[in-house]
Structures are given as structure tokens and as C-alpha cells.
């Protein structure tokens, strides 16, 4: 069996302090594959330093290799090109997209350093799997270093429509670099179609049978391969003691009110101000039901070095303060807004306690919170998922109440409908979604991608 080499911006291999149970789906799936075949997971350590040699560590049968980046690298590659150029553009936010030559230069420089450092550790039969927008040109740079192995690339975020992508200086060079891969994977058919549209309209590419795309004599396979969660483990966790305790704690503090829950990294793509506005509309439209619900929004801060992330945080603090000020009573606040992260088992219990999972990103490659919410529900009395039609997950979870996250009315109506939904309908919708989350879990995703890569 070939070894697997995983390369991503951040490494999620087990550490001394944290083993399997606390990890998210991606880490579970890739670590399981790495442990089977003695693979290595490469990436940035998350620290800054001038020495960018690799540091190896092995825990739980998985080897990780991380390197530091200089402050300039972090500014230009991570906070710059990755998170101020590609992230907003690929989430359809042209107005937030910043174009700086230094960012593009830093992005290519850091990818080149990764390629040079990793190259000596790739053995002849290794399969190489590169992840996400931080590392798009890495495969091409590895080829320049003489790597002839099979290399796959998976994009976790949306692929934007051609008319947006052409706003990126050097867009063609970036996409051309993707033809160094053998397989490129996207979360949904929609993102795959957008990629194929670009390749056929901007590069004279030709689509063939069997998911092939050919440009200038080079043929690759481009597939839709939706990521899932570690469903079985998550269901077990939601039934375990830690989750039960969190569920009970939530139910006690709810004193009979229905919990609406949102869990998101604090990111403008997640549509949090729009969600608060939709919830406020519900409070306005249904004054008699106001004190029967509360919204718990968990939003651990992320990327706070980037101004647009500081702006969204300030905006949300202001909005939640204003809404609470306007509607709260002596024994009730409408929004509990929490800026910190919780253990995964605690989240599972909170999901289970919630009558409604409110997942309303403005644009999302997939959205795993929606799948976790479904997995955590009690089969006998499940809650209702309200899901943005602009999340990749909507293609699979079409039994959710699908909403336009920009429309406060749409969100308000969906909350009303969810609260009134009879149990039989809740169970029927939940069962269909649970079947999907079970069948297309993260192990399915990994196998499907690697099967195509090895084919
Ligand atoms: C990218 C794409 C795609 C959140 N708060 C806490 C916590 N989380 C966990 C959730 C979930 C994960 O973080 C977030 O995953 P999402 O999929 O919702 O979103 P992104 O971070 O933007 O991920 C996305 C994903 O990659 C995978 O391909 O689905 O579209 O944008 O697992 O549970 N986890 C813990 N405490 C928290 O407070 N432990």
C-alpha cells in the first residue's frame, strides 16, 4: 500500500495533549489514513520564526512535520494572499478582496519553500494530497522539483464564477498551475461546474468523459467530492456523558424555552449579522412568542490580524448589544453571544439541546456544522435544521428548511415554521438528512478521493 503524504496550511495530527476524540472530521479522516500507511502530514506550525526547517513528531501512529514562517511570510502569504485576496474572492466578496503584489509574491515564495522542504521526504510510491486555497500552486512547484508521483488537490471553499475569478490578477497562471495535479476535487457540482466553465471559456479547455479536463495536452480529472463528518463517532459522542452534561446544563438554563443555536468561526462568510437581523425580525413579527425562544451564538474569533474580521466582530458586538437592549426582560435575554470555543463533546450536547440549528452562511464550500447538528439529534425528537441555500451542504441536506440568508423575512419565517413543525415531519426530514450524513461521511469522502487519485 502506498504511503499518504498530506500537505495543508495547518496540521491537525494528534498531539501529546490531544488525541483522536477531540478532533474534527478532516483530522479524523486524514489521521486514520495516515496511521494505516505510515504517512506524514506537512504544514505550517502556526508560529513565526526565521528558521524554516521541518520539525517531525509522531503521536498515535501519525507523523507530522511542521515549519515556522517568518513574520513577513505570515503577513503576505497567510494574512495577505490567502485570507485577504483568495478567501473573500472565492466567497463572492469582491468588495472585501485586496489586491497587493506583495501578497501574491509572498504566496508563491512560501509555497516554493514548502515544496523545497517537503520534496526530500517524498518517496517513489507515495500518494500526495494537497489541501485548500493556501496551497493551490504547490503541486506545480513540486513538479518543478522533479516529483512525478500522483498528486491530488482538494479545495475546501467554493470555486467562484468565472466573471468574479477574472478580477484576480494572474488568474490564469493560478488555474494553469492546477493542471500539475492528477486530480482536483471540489465540494459540490456547483463549484466543479464553475471551474469547468473557467477552463473551457478562458483557457480553451475541453471536457471529456470520466470527469477529465484537458488543457494544452495535459489531462486531469476534476471531481465533486463532498466532505462529510466522522458521523459514527459524533453520534457516539452526542450520547456520551460529556455531551449529556452539556445538554442538561443548556436545558436547565433554558427554563422551558426553545434553544436556537448557531456555531461558527467568527467570519464574514458565515452571515452572522444577517442571522441576527433575521432573528430580530422574528422577534418583531411574533411578539407573543418572543420570550419562548433564545438564540445561542457561539463564535470563536478567527484571523483577527485581518481588519475585515475585526470589523465583523465589532459589528456583532454592537448588534447583539442593541437587540438585547431593545428586547430583553428581567429574566430573559434574546441573544447569548459567546466569543469562545468549546470542546467538541460540549458542542454535541448543545446541538442536541437545540430545537433549531441555524446555519446561514452567505457562501460556504460545504459547512460541517450543519452535518454535526443533524448527527447530534435524538432520533425520537429531532430538532429542525435551517440552512442557507448558499452552503455547499444544501445540495445534500435538501430536507432542511432552506433559506436565503440575506433575507431577514425568509429567516424569520423559517424560525416560525421550525417552531411549529409537527414531530412526524421533524422526524421524516431528519431521517433523510441523517441517512445522507451517515452514508457520505468523512471516511467515504477520503476513500472516494483517494480511489480516483490511485485509479
Ligand atoms: C472550511 C470551509 C468546509 C466551531 N466552533 C467550535 C468548533 N467549531 C468547529 C465546528 C466545525 C468546524 O469548526 C467548522 O467547520 P465549517 O465547515 O463549518 O467551516 P470552516 O471552518 O469555514 O471550514 C467549509 C470545511 O472547511 C471542511 O471542508 O465545510 O465550507 O469554509 O467542525 O464544529 N469546534 C470546537 N469548538 C468550537 O467552539 N471544538
Boltz pocket constraint, residues with backbone or C-beta under 6 A from the ligand:
constraints:
  - pocket:
      binder: B
      contacts: [[A, 22], [A, 24], [A, 25], [A, 26], [A, 156], [A, 157], [A, 227], [A, 263], [A, 264], [A, 265], [A, 298], [A, 300], [A, 340], [A, 341], [A, 342], [A, 343], [A, 344], [A, 347], [A, 364], [A, 365], [A, 366], [A, 367], [A, 368], [A, 369], [A, 370], [A, 372]]
      max_distance: 6.0
